[in-house]
Structures are given as C-alpha cells and as structure tokens.
Amino acid sequence: MLLKIMTQFPTTYTLETVLGCNLRCPECAVGGGLVKRKYGQMRLEQYLTLAEKIRPYVQYLYLHLWGEPLLNKNIFAMLRHAGQFTRTNISTNANQFDKTTAKDLIQSGVSDIIVSIDGVTQAVYEKYRRRGDVSKAIRGLFWLAKYNAGRATPATITPQFIVFEHNQHEQEAFARLCAEIGLTPSFKAPYLRPGSMLKATGLPGLTRVAATDPQARCQAMRACPNVRDVLTVHLDGRVVACCYDHNGATGFGNLYEQSLEEIWLSPGYREFRQRVLDGRPDAFCTQECLLY
C-alpha cells in the first residue's frame, strides 16, 4: 500500500498565484509577517507552464496559497483555463470587490469560492481582518450570490466565519445574514500560533486540540494528506512540503524547470513523504505544522 502511495501522482494541487494581501490578519503567514520571500504575482504564461505539467493528474486546483488571489489581474483567465480540465477553488476576503469583480469571478467558471468574513460589525470584524471593511465584504458576498443564482452550473459559495473568543457572539447574526442571501455559513475553528494574542472559544468543534505528546503527534501526522495526494507550488515554482512552508524551507525542485514526475519521484521528496508515513516526520513538520 505504501509503495502505491509513494509512486502515484497527486490529484490535488495548490498554485500560489499571489504572494501578498490587502489585509493584515495576524494568524496568516502574510498578515503576521512570517513570509520573508519577495511578494509578487504569477504571470499568465507562468501559470500556463505549470498547468500543462499538472493537467494529466489534477482533479482539484487551489489557485491561492498565502495572499489574496483576486489581486492578480490574470486570475479570471487562469480560472477559465483551469476550468476546462479540473475543479477550482478561490478563497477571498472580498474587500476589493465591486459588482464587476463579483460577476467576473462567477463567470470564470470557478467551482468553489470561500469568502472569509469573521463578524458582522466593524469593531468585531477588524480585530482579526485588520485593514478590512466588513461592509465591503458583505456587499461582495451579496453580489457573488446574486450573479451565481443565474448560472446553469453555479459555483459553491461558502461564507466562512473563523470563530474566536472575541467574535463568537456574532455567529447567530452571521448565520441570519447568510440565510437572507441564500447561503449556508461555515463556522471554523482557528489555527492559533504559539504566543498568539487571540483566543479560541474553548467550545467543542470550535477549538483545535493538538497532540501534546511528541510521539503521539508524530503518529497523528501519518494521516497527513500532503504526503499522499497534494502538491504545493510557490510563486517562484518551488515545490514545498505543504502550505505551512512559508519560506521554502523544504523545497524538492522547481516545477517551472522540471517535470512533475521528476519532482514527485525524486529520492529526497520520496524519503520526506515516507518518513511522515512511518511516524518519523522531519523537524520541519514537528516545528511548523498547525494541523496535528
């Protein structure tokens, strides 16, 4: 079974189309100032190079990693192209939306849209979505729902509310707002970094519980999907272990310069993945992962 996992090619891909954001959310790698790489946008020709290499295998494509993908002026062209051969995902804060942006996103053929709005009042919302405007985000969500309603094959729009101690009292109001628009909200537990000033609610299902015993944590990481079926590509083409590698600490090759097959089957990458599957993950995983 492990041999099959190590040799089959991934079906889920993440391409970092933008590194940078208009907001400063403190638990985000960009907003929290953890990313030391050069900010920028993926050019359309760069995307096309990557798309042709992953096309034989991809079944689901995230066109974002750390940053706001709608800042890339070519994102709609990328989505239209990718929609010819795979399902696609965009996650946005919707703060730069106008009616045209919302319409263009829906008409791009995107499969899934996550809109992050963590409150209904400005005072609560901006405690996490710093530099953000909740009224802009809510208007963007409304326009997306409006244009999506006219589509023969509509996108799945998920209004996402990350629940902290400071905003949990606005969950009900957010649920009512979404219902009025005709959408179903998703309430998500936060990933909190060590030393964070923000607090989880402590409520079941809304608080992430990490393994405290180091060996138990290593064993839990054996379930990591990134070593089985996910390929993550930075803006510069570098293939890294997962989304928690903010600065290219791992790095298994460059997809602009090499084939997908060469990178995925390279000895270093295979060994890295096998160590996770064996419950012996590298120090990068035990130090940086917020999932297990």
N, C-alpha and C positions, 0 to 999 in steps of 0.2 A: 504493500500500500504506500509506504513512504517513497519507494522508488518512483511510483507513478506521480506522486505529488511533486517530486523534485524535477521530473522531466516534462510534465505537461506545461503548457504555456498559460499565463494568466488571462482571465477574461474581463477583469475589471482594471481600468486604467485611470490615473489622475495626472492631468497635464496642468502645470502651473502657467496659466495664460497671463496672469498679472502678479507681480510682487509689489505690493503697496496697497494702501487703502485710504479712504477719505475719513474714516473714523479711527478712534484710538481705544478700542475695547481692551481692558487690561489683561485679561486671560488669554487673548490671542497673541500668537508669536510676533505678529507685526505690531499690533497695538501696544504690547508690553515691551517692545524694544529688544526682543530676543534675536531678531534676524539681523545678521551682520552682512548679508550678501547685498549686492547692488540691486536697487529697485529698478523695475522696468516692465515692459510689456512684450509678449510674444508676437512676432510679426506673422502675418498670414502665411508667408512662404515657409516659415519655420514650422508652423502648425501643420501645413500640408506634408512636409517631410516626415514628421512624426506620425501623422495619420496614416500614411501609406504603409509604414512599418508595423503599426498595431492592427491595421484593418483586418488581416486574416483571422485574428483571435478575439478582438474586443466585442463584448456584449453589453458593457455598460461603461460610460465615459464621463468622468467628472472634469469639467473644464475650469477648474479652480482648485487652489490649494490654500495658501495664505494670502489673502487680499480680496479685493472687490472686483470680480470678473467683469462687471459692466463698465469699468474704467478703460477696458480695452476696446478701441473703436472697431476692431475687427471681430468682436465676439459673435455677432449675429451671423456673419459669413461662416465662421467656424462651426457654429451650431447647425446651420443649414447643410453644410458639407457633411458633418458627422452624422446627421440625422438620416442620411442615405444608407447607412450601414450599421448603426448602433443606437441604443437608447442613451440619452444625455441628461446631465444634471448641472444645474446652476444654483448656487447659494448666494444670496444678495442681501444687503441691508436696505435696499430700495430708497436710499436717501438722495440719489442723484436722478431719480425717475421723473419724467413728465409723461404725458399721455402718449407721445410718440415712442418714447423708450419702452413703455409697457407694451404697446401694440407691436413694436418690432420684435420684442422678446417672445411674445406669444406666436407671432407669425414665423419666427425662425424654426419652428417645429420642435423646440426643446421638449423633452419628455417630462422632466421633474424640476420644479422650482421650489426652493426653500427660501422663505422670506423671514428674516430674523427680526423680531420686534419684542423686546423684553419689558413691556409695560404699556400703559395707556395714557399716563400723564407724563409730561415732560420731565418733571422733577425726579420721578422714579426711573424712567427710561434712560436718562442721561447718566445715571450712576454707573451703568455698565457701557451703554452705547455712547461713549464720550465723543463730543463734537456732532452728535446726531440730532435729528429733529423728528420727534415721534409723529408729528402731523404729516410730514413728507412721507414717512414710511407707511403710514396707514393709507394715505391717498394712493401711493404706489400699489399697495395690496389691492385696493378697490379697483384701480384701473386694470390690473392684471386679471382679476376675476371677471370684470366686465368684458374684456376682449376675448378671454378664454371661453366664455359662455357661447360665443358664436362659432367656435371651431368644430369641425366634423370629428376630429380626433383631438380632444382637449388635453392640455398638459395637466399633470397632477400638481396642484399648488398647495404647499404646506406652510401655513403661518407658524413659525417656531418661537416659542417663549422659553428661554432658559430661566429656570426658577431658582432664585437666590432668596436668602432671608429677607432682603430689603424690598423684593417685589412680589412675594408670594400672595400678598393681599389683593393684587390686581389680576390674578388668574381668572377669576369669575367674570370680571368686566371684559377681559380679553376674549374669553370664550363667547360671551354675548355679542361682542363686536364681530367676531368671525362668523357667527351664525347669521347675523344680519346680512353679511356679504355672501353667504352660501358656502363657507369653507369650514373645515374641521381643524382646530388648532392641535399642535403637538407641544406638550409640556415636557421639557428635557432637564435632566439633572446636570449641573455644571461640572466641568473639569476644573478643579482648583489646583494651582501650582503651590508648592511649598512657600510659605510666607505671604500668601495672598491676604489682602485686607478684606476681601469679600467672604461671605459665609454661605454655606449650604443651609437648607431648611432643617435638615435632620429627619425629614419625613421619609417613610419607606417609598421607594421608587423615584424619589427626587434627590437622593443623596448617594453618591458613588462610594462604595466601600472597597478599598484596595486591600489586598492581602498584606498583613503585617509581617508574617514570617517570610524571610527571603526565599527559602526553598519552596514554600507554597506559591509564592509569586512567580517563580521560575516555572513551576509546573503549570500554573494557570496560563502562562504565555504560550504554552504548546497549542492553544486554541487560536492563536493569532491568525487572522485571515490574510495578513500581508505576506506571510511566507508561503502561502498556498496559492493565492489567486489574485494578487494585486501588484501592479507596477506603478511606482510613483516617480514622476519626472519633473525635475526643477526647470526653471526658466532657461537655464543655460544648457539644458539637455542631459544633465547629470541624473542618473538613476540612483535613487536612495532607498533606504530600507522602508520608510513609511513617512506619514505626514509629520511625525514628531522630530524628524531630522530637519531642523530649520536651516542649518548652515552647511549641509553637505558633509557631515562628519563621517558618514559611511561611504557611499559612492562606489558603484560597481561597474561603471562605464558611462559612455555618453551616447545617447540614442540619436543625436544628430550625426555622429561619426561612425557608429557601429550598428549592426543589425540587432533586432530584438532577441533573436535566437542566440547570438553570440554572447550577449549580456546575461540573459536568464540562465544559460547553461554554463557560464564561466565558473571555474573552480572556487573562486572567492565568494561569489554570490551563493552558490550551492552549499558551501560549507556554512556560511552565515545562517541560511534558512534551516539547514539540518540541525544546527546547534539549538535553535529555538524549538524545533520539533522534538528534540531529545531532552528538553528541560534544562539546557545549558546555554542560555542566551548570552550574547556578548554584553560587555559593560554598558554599551550604548543603550541597549534595551532596558536594563535594570535601572539606569540613571535617568532616562528621558521619558519612558512610557508613562502615560497618564491613564491608560485603559485598564491595566491589570494591577 
